[in-house]
């Protein structure tokens, strides 16, 4: 297949990687999309938020690549959070494959980023009290 079906817009907001996917993800490009996101993530990042709201199509290979990315991040103690508009065909696809049991799914990018920040604060070690 010629031509790229999906665009990946990557940025970093503090220690959270934000990936906005648009276009289509299928078996022809799912692996390269996953690799592009994974290569952008550094050990200093706490979480990856993937915004699927601009995606027009994702097939089972694309969904599987998200699960693989989540597994790899989990092994590095990093979180994967997804954003998909409630009631959209992408959100329904996530629901059908049981993605919510594997990854947090939020209705918007801002909510996913807020959830990532909140859980990062919870996971950070607390400094011992200062006994002067």
N, C-alpha and C positions, 0 to 999 in steps of 0.2 A: 504494500500500500504506500502510495506517495503522499506527502503532506502530513503535517502534524495536526491531529484532531483536537488536542487539548493544549491550553495555555496554562502555565503555572507561574503565578506572581508570588514571589517569596520576599518576605521582609521580617525584620526582627523588632519586637516591641519589648524592650528590656531583655528579659531572659526567656521570652516566649517567641517561638517561630510562628509566623502566620503565613499560611499558604492559601491563596485564593485560586481555586481551579475553575476554569471555564472551558466550554466546548464539550467534547465527548471523550470519555475514557472507556476503552474496550481492550480486547486481548491484544490488539496491535500496538498499544502504547502504555498499558497499565504498568508494566515493569519499569519503563523509562521514567514515567511520572513518579513512581515510588522512589526510584534511585535519585532523581533530581531533588526531591524533598529531603531524603536521608542524607545526601551529601552536603546539604546546606546546614544541617543540624550539627552543633558543636557539643562537646561534653559539658560546657558551661550552661547550656540551655536547660530550662526546667520542663518545658512542655512544647508541644506542637499543636496548633489549632489549624484544622483544615476546613476552610469555608467551601461548602459544596453548593451554595445557593445560586451560583452563576453557571453551574454545570447543566448541560441540556440532556446528557445521557451518561449512564454508567452501567456496565454489564457485570456479570459475575466475576470476571477476571479483575475488573477494577475494584470491586468490593473485596475480593480476596487480597489484592495488593494493599488495601488499607489495613486489613487484619494483620498481614505480615509486617507492615510498618509499625503498627501498634505493639506487636510482640517484640520486635527489635528494640523499640524505645523502652518498653517495660523492662527488658533485660538490663538496660542502662539507667533504670530508675527515673525515666522520663515519661511524661504522660502524653497520650494522644487524645484530643478532643475534636469532635466534628460539629460543624454548624450546617444545618439543613432546615429550610423553611418548613414549618408544620403544614402537613397536607400536600406538600409537593410530591411529584413522582419520585424524586430522589429520596425524600424522607420515607416514603412508602417502601421503596426498595430496601432501605436500611432496616426497616421494621420487619419486612418479610424474611430477611436472612438472619434476624436476631442480633443485629449489630449492637443494640443497646445493652445486651448482656456482656459484651466484650469491651465497648468503648462508650464514653459519655457522648451523647448527642444533644445538642442545644439548638433552639430555634433561630439563633442569630450569632454572628461572629462576636459581637460585643459581649453577649452572655457567656459564650465559650471562653473568651479571654478572661472575663471576670471570674469564672469558675476555676480556670487554671491558676490565676493569681491567688485565689482564696485557698486552694489546696496546696499551693507552694508554701504559703505562710504556715499552714498546718504541719507540713512535713519538715520544715526547717527546725533544727535543734534549738532548744531554748537555752540561753546563757544561764549558768548557775547564778543564784542571787549573790550579791556582793556583801560579804560579811566583814565590815570594817571594824 
